[in-house]
Amino acid sequence: MIARLLGAGLVVAALGGAPFQCGSSSNPETRREDSAGDALYNLAMDFRAKGDEAAAKDTLRYLVEHYPSNRHVPAAREELAAGDRAPAKGAPSADP
């Protein structure tokens, strides 16, 4: 009985230290895991690569609105601004 309690106590103690063993890098460029914002940016780029520009823009907007501190937000804002300046497909050109 005592051995069981001791064993259970050791397991709890080992699991209690787990968060300290799994350190996270404060530098976003060296992180190994993606955050939700990183996944959204990658998803937007995947939509764009497949030709679904509307889904890409919607995903970038969601990223900017819900994860404003994510490392991809500046690029997402630039892409959204560039998309707003580009003429729509099939629209007449302003150039003669």
N, C-alpha and C positions, 0 to 999 in steps of 0.2 A: 504494500500500500504506500509506504513512504517512498519507495523507489519510483512508483508511478507518479506521485506528486512531484518528486524531484525532476523526473523526466518531462512532465508537463510544464513545470516552471522553466526548465531549460529551453524548451521549444518556444514558449511565450517570450522569454528574454531574447532569443535569437530573432524572432519575428519582429520584436519591438525595435530592433536596431536596423531593420531592413531599409527604411527610408534614408538612413545615413550612409548606407552602402551604395545606394543608387544615386550618385551625385548628378546634378544637372549642370550643364555648362552655362555660364552667364553670357557667353558670346554666342549670338544667334547663328553666326556663320559656321561654328564648329559643333553645333548640336547634331546629335545622331537621329533624334526622333522629330517628326513633323508636328507642328501645332495644328489646330483646326484652321487657322488662317493660312498656313502654308498649304494645307490640303485643298482649300478653296482656290487659292491662286493656281495650283497645279491643275485643278479641275477646269478652271476657266481657260487655261492654255490648251488643255485637251479638247474642250469644246471648239476653240478657235481653230485648232489643227484639223478638226473634222468638218470645218465649214459652218458651224452653228454660231454665228456672231452674236445673235440675240441672247443665247444662253450664256455665252462668254461675258457679255456686258452685264447681264443680270447677276452673274456670279461675282464679278468684280465689284459691282455696286454693293452687294451683300457683304463682301469682305471689308470694304471701306466703312460701311455703316456699323457693322457688328464687331470688327476687330481693328479699330483705328490705330493701335500701337504695333500691329504686325509689321514685320520687315518688308513685306511686299506691297504695303499700302501706297508708298510713293510711286512705284511703278504702275500700280493699278490706277491711280488717279491720272497719271500721264496718259495711259492707254485710253481711259474713258474720255479725257479731254481731246485727245487726237481723234478718237472716233466721232466725237461731236463736230469736229471741224471738217471731217471728210464728207464729200458729197455722197448722197445715197445712190445705190446702184440703180441705173436706169434714169437718174435725174439728168436733165440737160446741163451741160457744162457751161460755166460762166465765161470761159475763154472762147473767142471767135473761131 
